[in-house]
Amino acid sequence: MPETVAALKLAIVPDERTAAMLDGQSRICNWTYNHLLDKANELRALYREQPSDEIVQTLYKKEGLRNLLPVIKKQKTFLKSIHSSPLKNTALRLSSAILDYQKSKKGKRKGKQTGWPQFRSWKRKWFSLFYDEPTKGFAVVDNTLELTLGTDEDNKRLKLKIPMPDVSALKGKTIRNLRITKEQGVFSAVFSIVRLLPEKKPVQRIIALDPNHKNFAYGVDNDGTAVEIEKPHWLKVYDKRIDEIKSKRDHKQKQTRLVDVLEHAGKPIGQKRWESSRQYKKFDTILENVLTKRREQTKTFMHTLANSLFRQYDLVAIGDYTPNGGGITTSMRRSMNNQSLIGRFKEVAKWTATKSGKWFSEFDEKGTTRTCHACDHVVTAGLAPDVRQWTCESCQTHHIRDENAAINGLRRIVDDKKQKSLGLSRPVPGSGHFSIKERWAWRVGLSGVRCTLRENHSSLMNNRQEIKREEWYPPIQLGQAYV
């Protein structure tokens, strides 16, 4: 049976003393990262003046900076209080960032261009502790996570025992590694576990999703059911709140002052740095908390929707459109780029399909909107974004914009030879007019997906495209869950 590596995040509950020790370990790793980056900056400047193979081996090889640690540990004895795994992986983490910069600079890395690594602020972001070997540095015993640290001044090995309430989730799992994290004051243990994948199931039910920005997506399945999925409206609330906090924070940025740079022992080293005011730090902390809540609710939205889709369908196909900076106005561009989850949702859907033994696919949606699914007539001038319904000039069939696009997408998936090899065992739409039997509206909440059937006598009419929030729940407040 095929297998893959998955992440399992479990809460841990350290007492006050243990939490302080974990914070201390994280601070030391953060210091090590910045110290090695300082060395890397020096080597980089030296290489520009006088290139040498020795500098290349240290700066641009995966284990180059890690090999500097033994010498640094002799100079800074406090590094001995850290276990070798987190310390080693701190150096590897920096080397990986430098290699990503090199690949990005040479055009060998996908995505946005990556810059040279920057110094990290521990107060701004907690430095995670990574144990990369399953039998080295940690163990799960009963309901406790046992961590091994470094040694104290007497060369005695330090250990921590941390309660882990949900340890039963690890029962029968093979653990590969562990990462300790802290977000908003909450400690977590993120385990990489080996997960067995089920065999692929035969395809019976298919749905094709047309992604857009009026709603999140509009889907049509091979049983003649149309589904309109509402976009996460609360993202606009978060964006407005984030703008307010950033404005207040940046206003306080002017109130900075020069302070002494201190070494680990708390003694000044003769250098100065700019330090932000307390008000700036306050708003910066608030902003970080809001961004974290936004990220967590976004992840919940995507995983909840993906699981709901794959519970009902054996094959989920989605159009290959992903926003990339388009839009007529500033607000439209922001809605398309900041609030759109289309690209990220595809990755979540792929993983959900893999772990459930189902299928995921993308189809070329070029021309699906302006092509009549009943007679294949193409509107040569295209359809403006505000045209939500239109009538075909050739056969006079009346279309709901996204529904017509989803039907065309469904046909492209069915006609794909690759998909035919999956062994479709149920009839699918072929040529001619495709009749929609039911129209549903989906709203994704934190507790699941609420589905409403659009009936002729309801306010969600068959010919209505936009989902009206008033028909569901009252508007949510920032950070609150759905009722």
C-alpha positions as CSV (number, residue, x, y, z in Angstrom):
1,M,0.0,0.0,0.0
2,P,1.5,3.4,-0.9
3,E,2.4,5.8,1.9
4,T,3.2,9.5,2.4
5,V,4.4,11.8,5.1
6,A,1.8,14.0,6.8
7,A,1.9,16.6,9.6
8,L,0.0,16.1,12.9
9,K,-0.2,19.1,15.2
10,L,-1.0,18.4,18.9
11,A,-1.2,20.9,21.8
12,I,1.3,20.6,24.7
13,V,0.7,22.1,28.1
14,P,4.0,23.0,29.8
15,D,4.1,24.5,33.3
16,E,5.5,27.9,33.9
17,R,9.1,26.7,34.5
18,T,9.0,24.4,31.5
19,A,7.6,27.1,29.3
20,A,10.4,29.4,30.4
21,M,13.0,26.8,29.5
22,L,11.4,26.3,26.1
23,D,11.6,30.0,25.5
24,G,15.2,30.0,26.5
25,Q,16.0,27.2,24.0
26,S,14.2,29.2,21.3
27,R,16.1,32.4,22.2
28,I,19.4,30.6,21.9
29,C,18.5,29.1,18.5
30,N,17.4,32.6,17.3
31,W,20.8,34.0,18.6
32,T,22.7,31.3,16.7
33,Y,20.8,32.0,13.5
34,N,21.7,35.7,13.7
35,H,25.3,35.0,14.7
36,L,25.7,32.7,11.7
37,L,24.0,35.2,9.4
38,D,26.5,37.8,10.6
39,K,29.3,35.4,9.7
40,A,27.7,34.7,6.3
41,N,27.5,38.5,5.6
42,E,31.2,38.9,6.4
43,L,32.0,35.9,4.1
44,R,29.8,37.3,1.4
45,A,31.6,40.7,1.5
46,L,35.0,39.0,1.5
47,Y,34.1,36.8,-1.4
48,R,33.2,39.9,-3.5
49,E,36.6,41.3,-2.8
50,Q,38.6,38.1,-3.2
51,P,36.7,35.0,-4.4
52,S,37.9,31.6,-3.0
53,D,36.7,28.0,-3.0
54,E,36.9,27.9,0.8
55,I,34.3,30.6,1.2
56,V,32.1,28.9,-1.4
57,Q,32.2,25.7,0.5
58,T,31.2,27.4,3.7
59,L,28.6,29.9,2.4
60,Y,26.9,28.1,-0.5
61,K,27.0,24.4,0.5
62,K,24.2,22.8,2.6
63,E,26.4,21.9,5.6
64,G,28.9,24.7,5.3
65,L,27.5,26.9,8.1
66,R,26.7,23.9,10.3
67,N,30.4,23.0,10.3
68,L,31.1,26.3,12.1
69,L,29.1,25.3,15.1
70,P,31.8,23.3,17.0
71,V,34.1,26.3,17.1
72,I,31.3,28.7,18.1
73,K,30.3,26.3,20.9
74,K,33.8,26.5,22.4
75,Q,33.6,30.3,22.4
76,K,30.0,30.5,23.6
77,T,29.5,27.9,26.3
78,F,25.8,28.7,26.7
79,L,25.2,26.8,23.4
80,K,25.9,23.6,25.2
81,S,22.5,23.9,27.0
82,I,20.8,23.2,23.6
83,H,20.3,19.7,22.1
84,S,22.5,19.1,19.0
85,S,19.4,18.6,16.7
86,P,17.7,22.0,17.1
87,L,21.1,23.7,17.0
88,K,22.2,21.8,13.9
89,N,18.9,22.5,12.1
90,T,19.2,26.2,12.9
91,A,22.3,26.3,10.8
92,L,20.8,24.2,8.1
93,R,17.8,26.5,8.0
94,L,20.0,29.5,7.3
95,S,21.9,27.6,4.6
96,S,18.6,26.6,3.0
97,A,17.5,30.3,2.9
98,I,20.8,31.3,1.3
99,L,20.6,28.5,-1.3
100,D,17.0,29.6,-2.1
101,Y,18.3,33.1,-2.7
102,Q,20.9,31.8,-5.1
103,K,18.4,29.7,-7.0
104,S,16.0,32.5,-7.2
105,K,18.7,34.9,-8.4
106,K,19.6,32.5,-11.2
107,G,16.0,31.9,-12.1
108,K,16.1,28.2,-11.0
109,R,13.4,28.6,-8.3
110,K,9.7,28.9,-8.9
111,G,7.5,31.6,-7.4
112,K,8.5,35.1,-6.3
113,Q,12.1,36.2,-6.1
114,T,13.6,35.5,-2.7
115,G,16.0,38.0,-1.1
116,W,19.1,37.5,1.0
117,P,18.2,36.3,4.6
118,Q,17.5,38.9,7.2
119,F,18.2,39.0,10.9
120,R,15.4,37.5,13.0
121,S,13.7,39.1,16.0
122,W,12.7,36.5,18.7
123,K,10.1,38.9,20.2
124,R,8.4,39.1,16.9
125,K,8.4,35.4,16.0
126,W,9.2,32.4,18.2
127,F,12.0,30.3,16.8
128,S,10.8,26.7,16.4
129,L,12.9,23.8,17.8
130,F,13.3,21.0,15.2
131,Y,14.3,17.4,16.1
132,D,14.9,15.7,12.8
133,E,15.6,12.2,13.9
134,P,12.8,10.0,15.4
135,T,14.9,8.4,18.2
136,K,17.1,11.4,19.0
137,G,16.1,14.1,21.4
138,F,12.4,13.3,22.1
139,A,10.1,10.4,23.0
140,V,6.4,10.0,23.6
141,V,5.7,8.1,26.9
142,D,2.1,7.6,28.0
143,N,0.5,11.1,28.0
144,T,3.8,13.0,28.1
145,L,6.3,14.3,25.5
146,E,9.8,13.9,26.9
147,L,12.4,16.4,25.4
148,T,16.1,16.1,25.8
149,L,18.0,19.3,26.0
150,G,21.7,20.0,26.2
151,T,23.9,20.0,29.4
152,D,24.2,22.4,32.3
153,E,27.3,23.9,33.9
154,D,28.0,20.6,35.7
155,N,27.7,18.7,32.4
156,K,24.5,17.1,33.5
157,R,21.9,16.3,30.7
158,L,18.7,18.4,30.9
159,K,15.3,16.9,30.2
160,L,11.7,18.2,30.1
161,K,8.4,16.3,30.6
162,I,5.5,18.1,29.0
163,P,1.8,16.9,29.2
164,M,0.2,16.2,25.8
165,P,-3.5,15.6,26.2
166,D,-4.2,14.4,22.7
167,V,-1.4,11.8,22.6
168,S,-3.9,9.1,21.5
169,A,-3.8,10.6,18.0
170,L,-0.3,9.2,17.6
171,K,-1.4,5.6,18.4
172,G,-0.1,3.2,15.8
173,K,1.7,6.0,13.8
174,T,5.3,6.0,12.7
175,I,7.0,9.3,13.7
176,R,9.6,10.8,11.5
177,N,10.5,14.0,13.3
178,L,9.2,16.7,15.7
179,R,9.0,20.5,15.6
180,I,8.0,22.5,18.7
181,T,6.2,25.8,17.9
182,K,4.6,28.6,19.8
183,E,1.8,30.9,18.5
184,Q,-0.1,33.4,20.5
185,G,1.3,32.0,23.7
186,V,0.2,28.4,22.9
187,F,2.8,25.7,22.5
188,S,2.3,22.9,20.0
189,A,4.2,19.7,18.9
190,V,4.1,19.2,15.2
191,F,4.9,15.5,14.3
192,S,5.7,14.3,10.8
193,I,4.1,10.9,10.6
194,V,4.0,8.1,8.0
195,R,0.5,7.8,6.6
196,L,-0.8,4.9,4.5
197,L,-2.8,5.9,1.5
198,P,-5.9,4.0,0.4
199,E,-6.2,2.6,-3.1
200,K,-7.8,4.8,-5.7
201,K,-11.5,4.4,-6.0
202,P,-13.5,4.1,-9.2
203,V,-15.1,7.3,-10.5
204,Q,-18.8,7.5,-10.2
205,R,-19.6,11.1,-9.3
206,I,-17.8,14.1,-10.8
207,I,-18.1,17.8,-10.2
208,A,-16.4,20.6,-12.2
209,L,-15.8,23.9,-10.4
210,D,-15.5,27.2,-12.1
211,P,-13.5,29.5,-9.8
212,N,-14.2,33.3,-9.8
213,H,-14.5,36.3,-7.6
214,K,-18.3,36.9,-7.5
215,N,-18.4,33.7,-5.5
216,F,-15.7,31.3,-4.5
217,A,-16.6,28.8,-7.2
218,Y,-19.7,27.5,-9.1
219,G,-19.9,23.8,-9.7
220,V,-22.0,21.4,-11.8
221,D,-21.9,17.6,-11.3
222,N,-22.8,14.7,-13.6
223,D,-26.1,14.2,-11.9
224,G,-27.4,17.6,-13.0
225,T,-26.9,19.4,-9.6
226,A,-25.5,22.9,-9.6
227,V,-23.6,24.2,-6.5
228,E,-22.6,27.8,-5.8
229,I,-20.0,28.1,-3.0
230,E,-19.9,31.4,-1.2
231,K,-16.5,33.1,-0.9
232,P,-15.2,33.7,2.7
233,H,-16.8,37.2,3.2
234,W,-15.0,37.7,6.5
235,L,-11.7,38.2,4.6
236,K,-12.8,41.7,3.7
237,V,-13.5,42.4,7.4
238,Y,-10.0,41.2,8.3
239,D,-8.4,43.3,5.5
240,K,-10.1,46.4,6.8
241,R,-9.0,45.7,10.4
242,I,-5.4,45.0,9.2
243,D,-5.3,48.3,7.4
244,E,-6.4,50.2,10.5
245,I,-3.8,48.5,12.7
246,K,-1.0,49.0,10.1
247,S,-1.9,52.7,9.8
248,K,-1.7,53.2,13.6
249,R,1.5,51.2,13.9
250,D,3.3,52.9,11.1
251,H,2.4,56.3,12.6
252,K,4.2,55.3,15.8
253,Q,7.3,54.2,13.8
254,K,8.5,57.8,13.8
255,Q,8.9,57.6,17.6
256,T,12.1,55.5,17.6
257,R,15.3,55.9,19.7
258,L,18.9,54.8,19.7
259,V,19.8,52.1,22.3
260,D,22.9,50.1,23.1
261,V,23.3,46.7,21.4
262,L,23.8,44.1,24.1
263,E,25.5,40.7,23.9
264,H,24.1,37.5,25.4
265,A,25.4,38.3,28.9
266,G,23.6,41.7,28.8
267,K,26.8,43.8,28.4
268,P,26.9,46.6,25.8
269,I,29.3,45.9,22.8
270,G,29.8,49.5,21.8
271,Q,27.2,49.6,19.0
272,K,23.8,51.4,18.7
273,R,20.6,50.3,17.1
274,W,17.2,51.9,16.6
275,E,14.4,50.6,18.9
276,S,10.7,51.2,18.3
277,S,8.4,52.8,20.8
278,R,6.2,50.8,23.1
279,Q,3.1,51.9,21.2
280,Y,4.6,50.7,18.0
281,K,5.4,47.3,19.6
282,K,1.9,47.1,21.0
283,F,0.2,47.6,17.6
284,D,2.8,45.3,16.0
285,T,1.7,42.5,18.4
286,I,-1.9,43.2,17.8
287,L,-1.3,43.0,14.0
288,E,0.5,39.7,14.4
289,N,-2.4,38.2,16.3
290,V,-4.9,39.3,13.7
291,L,-2.8,37.9,10.9
292,T,-2.6,34.6,12.8
293,K,-6.3,34.4,13.3
294,R,-6.9,35.2,9.6
295,R,-4.5,32.5,8.5
296,E,-6.1,29.9,10.8
297,Q,-9.6,30.7,9.7
298,T,-8.5,30.6,6.1
299,K,-6.9,27.2,6.5
300,T,-10.1,25.9,8.2
301,F,-12.2,27.2,5.4
302,M,-10.2,25.4,2.7
303,H,-9.9,22.1,4.5
304,T,-13.6,22.1,5.5
305,L,-14.7,22.7,1.9
306,A,-12.2,20.2,0.4
307,N,-13.4,17.4,2.8
308,S,-17.0,18.2,2.1
309,L,-16.5,18.0,-1.7
310,F,-14.6,14.7,-1.5
311,R,-17.1,13.1,0.8
312,Q,-19.7,13.5,-2.0
313,Y,-17.6,13.2,-5.2
314,D,-15.0,10.8,-6.5
315,L,-13.5,13.3,-8.9
316,V,-13.2,17.1,-8.2
317,A,-12.0,19.2,-11.1
318,I,-11.3,22.9,-11.0
319,G,-10.5,25.5,-13.7
320,D,-6.8,26.4,-14.2
321,Y,-7.5,30.1,-13.5
322,T,-5.4,31.7,-10.7
323,P,-5.3,35.5,-10.1
324,N,-2.0,37.2,-10.9
325,G,-2.4,40.9,-10.4
326,G,-5.3,41.7,-12.8
327,G,-8.3,43.9,-12.1
328,I,-9.7,47.2,-13.3
329,T,-9.7,49.1,-10.0
330,T,-7.5,49.1,-6.9
331,S,-10.3,47.5,-4.8
332,M,-10.9,44.9,-7.5
333,R,-7.2,44.0,-7.7
334,R,-7.0,43.7,-3.9
335,S,-10.1,41.4,-3.9
336,M,-8.6,39.3,-6.6
337,N,-5.1,38.9,-5.0
338,N,-5.4,39.3,-1.2
339,Q,-8.8,37.7,-0.7
340,S,-8.6,35.0,-3.3
341,L,-7.8,31.4,-2.1
342,I,-8.1,29.7,-5.5
343,G,-4.4,28.7,-5.9
344,R,-4.0,27.6,-2.3
345,F,-7.3,25.7,-2.4
346,K,-6.0,23.6,-5.3
347,E,-3.1,22.4,-3.2
348,V,-5.4,21.5,-0.3
349,A,-7.8,19.7,-2.7
350,K,-4.9,17.7,-4.2
351,W,-3.8,16.5,-0.7
352,T,-7.4,15.7,0.3
353,A,-7.9,13.6,-2.8
354,T,-4.7,11.7,-2.2
355,K,-5.4,10.9,1.4
356,S,-9.0,9.8,0.7
357,G,-8.3,7.7,-2.4
358,K,-10.2,10.1,-4.7
359,W,-9.2,12.1,-7.8
360,F,-8.4,15.7,-8.4
361,S,-7.9,17.4,-11.8
362,E,-7.6,20.8,-13.4
363,F,-9.1,21.7,-16.8
364,D,-8.4,24.4,-19.3
365,E,-11.2,26.9,-18.8
366,K,-10.3,29.2,-21.7
367,G,-13.5,30.1,-23.5
368,T,-15.8,28.2,-21.1
369,T,-17.6,31.4,-20.1
370,R,-18.5,32.7,-23.5
371,T,-19.2,29.4,-25.2
372,C,-22.9,28.2,-25.1
373,H,-23.0,24.7,-23.8
374,A,-26.1,23.9,-25.8
375,C,-24.9,24.7,-29.3
376,D,-21.2,25.6,-28.9
377,H,-21.8,29.1,-30.2
378,V,-19.0,31.5,-29.1
379,V,-19.6,35.1,-28.2
380,T,-16.7,36.6,-30.1
381,A,-16.6,39.9,-28.2
382,G,-16.6,38.1,-24.8
383,L,-18.7,38.9,-21.8
384,A,-18.1,41.8,-19.4
385,P,-17.5,40.9,-15.7
386,D,-20.8,42.5,-14.7
387,V,-22.8,40.3,-17.1
388,R,-24.0,37.5,-14.8
389,Q,-26.7,36.1,-17.2
390,W,-26.9,36.1,-20.9
391,T,-28.9,34.6,-23.8
392,C,-27.3,32.7,-26.7
393,E,-27.8,34.5,-30.0
394,S,-27.8,31.2,-31.9
395,C,-30.1,28.9,-30.0
396,Q,-31.7,31.4,-27.6
397,T,-30.7,29.4,-24.5
398,H,-30.6,31.5,-21.4
399,H,-27.5,31.0,-19.3
400,I,-26.3,31.8,-15.8
401,R,-22.8,32.9,-16.5
402,D,-20.8,30.6,-14.1
403,E,-23.2,27.7,-14.4
404,N,-22.6,27.6,-18.2
405,A,-18.8,27.8,-17.6
406,A,-19.0,24.9,-15.1
407,I,-21.0,22.7,-17.5
408,N,-18.4,23.3,-20.3
409,G,-15.6,22.5,-17.8
410,L,-17.4,19.3,-16.8
411,R,-17.5,18.2,-20.5
412,R,-13.9,18.9,-21.0
413,I,-13.0,16.7,-18.0
414,V,-15.2,13.9,-19.3
415,D,-13.8,14.1,-22.8
416,D,-10.2,14.1,-21.5
417,K,-8.7,10.8,-22.5
418,K,-6.7,10.7,-19.3
419,Q,-9.9,10.9,-17.3
420,K,-11.6,8.2,-19.4
421,S,-8.9,5.8,-18.3
422,L,-10.2,6.1,-14.7
423,G,-13.2,3.9,-15.7
424,L,-16.2,6.2,-15.5
425,S,-19.1,4.0,-14.3
426,R,-22.0,6.4,-14.5
427,P,-23.5,8.4,-17.5
428,V,-22.2,11.9,-18.0
429,P,-23.4,14.8,-20.1
430,G,-22.5,14.5,-23.8
431,S,-23.7,17.0,-26.4
432,G,-26.7,19.2,-26.6
433,H,-28.5,21.0,-23.8
434,F,-27.6,19.9,-20.3
435,S,-30.5,20.2,-17.8
436,I,-29.9,21.3,-14.3
437,K,-32.2,19.5,-11.9
438,E,-31.3,21.3,-8.6
439,R,-29.4,24.3,-7.5
440,W,-27.8,24.5,-4.1
441,A,-25.9,27.3,-2.2
442,W,-23.1,26.3,0.1
443,R,-21.7,28.4,2.9
444,V,-18.6,27.1,4.7
445,G,-18.5,27.7,8.4
446,L,-16.0,26.6,11.1
447,S,-18.3,23.8,12.1
448,G,-19.0,22.5,8.6
449,V,-20.8,23.4,5.4
450,R,-24.4,24.6,5.4
451,C,-26.4,23.8,2.2
452,T,-29.5,25.5,1.1
453,L,-31.7,24.3,-1.7
454,R,-32.7,27.1,-4.1
455,E,-36.4,26.8,-4.7
456,N,-38.7,29.0,-6.8
457,H,-40.6,30.2,-3.8
458,S,-37.5,31.1,-1.7
459,S,-35.4,34.2,-1.8
460,L,-32.6,32.1,-3.4
461,M,-34.2,31.8,-6.8
462,N,-33.1,29.5,-9.5
463,N,-31.9,32.4,-11.7
464,R,-30.1,34.2,-8.9
465,Q,-26.4,34.0,-8.9
466,E,-25.2,36.0,-6.0
467,I,-25.6,34.5,-2.5
468,K,-27.2,37.0,-0.1
469,R,-25.7,37.0,3.4
470,E,-29.0,38.1,5.0
471,E,-30.5,34.7,4.2
472,W,-27.9,32.9,6.3
473,Y,-26.6,34.3,9.5
474,P,-26.0,37.8,11.0
475,P,-22.6,39.3,10.1
476,I,-19.8,37.8,12.2
477,Q,-17.5,39.9,14.3
478,L,-13.7,39.8,13.8
479,G,-12.1,36.6,15.2
480,Q,-15.5,35.0,16.1
481,A,-16.5,31.6,14.9
482,Y,-19.7,30.9,13.1
483,V,-22.7,30.3,15.4
